[in-house]
Every structure is written in C-alpha cells, then in structure tokens.
Amino acid sequence: MFGLFLQPDAITRIAGMDIDPLVKGHALEVIAKGYTVVRGAIPPAQCRETIAAFRHFEQANDAIFAANRDANGHYPRIQNLHSVMPELEWLFTRNPVWLAVQDLLFGAPTALYTSLFYEVGSQQPLHRDCPVFATRPEYLFFGTTVYLEPAGDDNGCLEVMQGGQLIPEIDREAMALRRYGALDKIPSLDGDTWIEYQNTVIEQGKARRLAVRKLHVQAGDSLIWHPQLPHGGTPIRDAARTRFSFVMHTTPVGVPVYHQDAFFAPSRPFSEKAAWSYREMEGRQIADFRHGVGFGHDRGYQLAEFRQPELVG
C-alpha cells in the first residue's frame, strides 16, 4: 500500500506480515516511537573510508573549501555533496536493512531526494521538517542519518521528542491566513511562520508531557525518523570535536517536494508528479539535481566547479 506508514491500521498490517523480523521491528518503531536506529548498518571500515574520501576531495578543491571553514576549521552543513562524491551515495545504496524499512513504510521504492553532509553537530532546536519538505500527497518523506563517527554529549547528538509524530497537525491554513490574508500569497520560505509553527508544535508536545530523548550512536548506525517527529541537535561541549554524519531526505520515486507555500495551504492543488528526473545508482534512484553544492544555506557552487581527486596532478 502506497504510504503504508500513514494509514491508521499500519501497525496491524505490518505486524501481520511474513517478512524479515528485523525489518518489521524497525518499521513498527518508526510508527510507534517516531524513529528507529539500525545499529551497525554501515561497516566501521566504510565509515572511515568515507571520511578519508571526503578529506581527499576537500584537498582537491581547497579553494572552495577554505572559503567556508569556521573559526575551528570546520564546515557548516554541505548541501548535496553526494552529487560530486559517489562514496556518499554508497551510504544510501549499500544500506540494505535501512532501505528495506523505508521501502516497506513507503509501500514503494525509496529514492534519495536531497542530502546534508555534516562535519560537526547541528545544534538545532526541536522542529519538524515537514514545512520545508511538503510532499504531495503529504508527509511522504523520511529524514535519515548515517553516522560516520560516534555522536554523544561532547560532540553533539540528535534529540527527539519521542511520540511527537502523534501530535495532531495544527490548523496551518488559519495560521497562514492570519499572516498573509490569502493562501496564494504564502511565500516559499518564511522564517517567522516557521518559528510560529514549530513553537506551537513543541508547546503541544510539552503539554502532553512527551519526553525529549538524546540518541547516542556509534559509527555506522543509521537513523530513520518520521516526517512529523520533532527533533533537533544538542549543544556541543567540545567545539574541537568532529561528528561526521550524512543526512538524507528520502521519498518514494516520483513524489514531488514543495516548501511552505504548499505546507501552509493543504487545500490548494499542487502537482503530484516530481518536476525533476532521476539517475540510477546501483539499482536505486537519485534525484538528478544540477543546481550545485551549497555550504550552509548557500548554493553557490556548480557541479562543474569541483575537481575529482584523481584528476589533480
């Protein structure tokens, strides 16, 4: 069933399936708790090799990377680095249990939509991703992370409001109409509306006394979280520490993704067909974006600007 995890009888349906118990258990956790961690999904050696490949790529493109380092020599999140680093795409294509869980929950093959590569923890407040990943039909995406290094209190880890995916959706259109007066005037991105929405969700979670839990993980652990799960990044105690990780947002193949203009106007019609094409990697589909790689919120570097390490003399 397409969008199985969003169906009211999803737990009963999945519990009754004759499938791999490991896949079944992780799928049920996503629905009931809002997240699951597939322990040891990627071999530690592959994690080390991926970090080494990044360092090699960084050295080959030092002029670009040097311009984006912070005071500690680290980078902000890097958008869609997988477009120029196949080693990152392998974290998607060579992750069988993690992929099988998503395929089951989607009821369709899982595709890679966009990615964020982190050298350090994000230190983000609790939030839902859905306003900026507004699919049609709604909520047909997952946030996921493959950890390349351990994550804990010193270098920052993910925290989740467990069960927060069950907080009923608020009246988004009423919120938008108060701000903009008409649904067709909602901008694609608006920080003030984002903050109001997130604050409202978190306040409802606190009123329900939902626990906020830290997720300590090891290199190779792979996380899946529900599109409506509030999550964030804890403060970093040791700013010199790295916490390499690769965040991917996934969808079923062909599902389009919009932003706040669609999320805060759920009654407005939007196409249910993705406007982009896909390319195949090891039997999986990857959205074929060509707008480049960005540091932080900037998308200033076209793919052709990057040099592959083997081409450097």
Secondary structure as GFF3:
##gff-version 3
##sequence-region A 1 313
A	DSSP	three_ten_helix	4	6	.	.	.	ID=ss1
A	DSSP	alpha_helix	10	15	.	.	.	ID=ss2
A	DSSP	alpha_helix	21	33	.	.	.	ID=ss3
A	DSSP	beta_strand	35	38	.	.	.	ID=ss4
A	DSSP	alpha_helix	44	60	.	.	.	ID=ss5
A	DSSP	alpha_helix	62	66	.	.	.	ID=ss6
A	DSSP	beta_strand	78	79	.	.	.	ID=ss7
A	DSSP	three_ten_helix	81	83	.	.	.	ID=ss8
A	DSSP	alpha_helix	86	93	.	.	.	ID=ss9
A	DSSP	alpha_helix	96	106	.	.	.	ID=ss10
A	DSSP	beta_strand	110	118	.	.	.	ID=ss11
A	DSSP	three_ten_helix	130	132	.	.	.	ID=ss12
A	DSSP	beta_strand	134	135	.	.	.	ID=ss13
A	DSSP	beta_strand	142	147	.	.	.	ID=ss14
A	DSSP	beta_strand	158	161	.	.	.	ID=ss15
A	DSSP	three_ten_helix	164	166	.	.	.	ID=ss16
A	DSSP	alpha_helix	172	180	.	.	.	ID=ss17
A	DSSP	three_ten_helix	183	185	.	.	.	ID=ss18
A	DSSP	alpha_helix	191	207	.	.	.	ID=ss19
A	DSSP	beta_strand	212	215	.	.	.	ID=ss20
A	DSSP	beta_strand	222	225	.	.	.	ID=ss21
A	DSSP	beta_strand	231	233	.	.	.	ID=ss22
A	DSSP	beta_strand	245	252	.	.	.	ID=ss23
A	DSSP	beta_strand	257	258	.	.	.	ID=ss24
A	DSSP	alpha_helix	260	263	.	.	.	ID=ss25
A	DSSP	beta_strand	278	281	.	.	.	ID=ss26
A	DSSP	beta_strand	284	287	.	.	.	ID=ss27
A	DSSP	beta_strand	294	295	.	.	.	ID=ss28
A	DSSP	three_ten_helix	303	305	.	.	.	ID=ss29
A	DSSP	three_ten_helix	309	311	.	.	.	ID=ss30
###
